[in-house]
Amino acid sequence: MTRDGDENGQAAPQEAQKPEAPLAPMDFSTFVLSLGSTCMVNLGQVPAPGSDKPHKDLPAAKQMIDILGMLQEKTKGNLTEPEQQLIDSLLYDIRVKWVDAQQS
């Protein structure tokens, strides 16, 4: 195999040569927002990455809401004030959107 190609010496696809951007460091807020984003996709509020149209998956959205609720309960008393406010407000917002999604 050559440095920039396959074993036949052909050039590798352009996508394979692009270096990946480093991921942002993971902290509690980033993790919670990631779960919330997944929930919003499942609620049909935003399209999934790589898709043009939103698609509802209410059981998956409910599971994400339950996971966030469990995380909220298990971390009670161990979060900074901004972290607590983030998870509280995020859960409130997505619970309201979940109820709305069930009615539509």
C-alpha positions, -999 to +999 in steps of 0.1 A: +000+000+000+013+034-008+012+064+015-017+082-002-034+053-020-043+016-020-021-014-027-024-008-064-010+027-062-043+044-069-050+077-051-072+074-021-105+092-022-103+129-012-125+123+019-101+098+033-073+123+032-090+150+052-079+151+088-107+149+113-114+180+134-107+174+171-138+170+192-146+195+219-138+183+254-167+165+270-182+180+302-216+176+319-232+204+300-220+192+266-232+157+275-267+169+285-270+190+254-260+161+233-288+140+248-312+169+244-303+172+207-309+135+202-343+139+218-352+169+196-343+148+165-366+120+178-394+145+185-392+156+148-382+191+158-350+190+137-338+167+110-312+140+118-277+147+107-275+139+070-312+141+065-334+169+050-366+160+067-375+156+104-388+122+114-407+114+146-397+085+168-417+092+200-407+060+219-370+069+213-377+105+224-394+092+256-364+071+263-341+101+260-364+121+283-363+092+308-325+091+306-322+128+313-347+125+341-327+097+357-295+117+352-312+147+369-322+126+398-289+108+403-268+140+401-290+160+425-269+180+449-237+173+429-241+199+401-231+235+398-259+260+397-256+265+359-255+227+353-286+223+374-304+251+356-294+236+323-308+201+330-339+215+347-348+238+318-339+213+291-360+186+307-390+210+310-387+221+274-384+187+259-412+173+281-435+201+268-424+193+232-430+156+238-466+162+250-471+185+219-457+158+196-481+132+210-511+154+202-501+162+166 
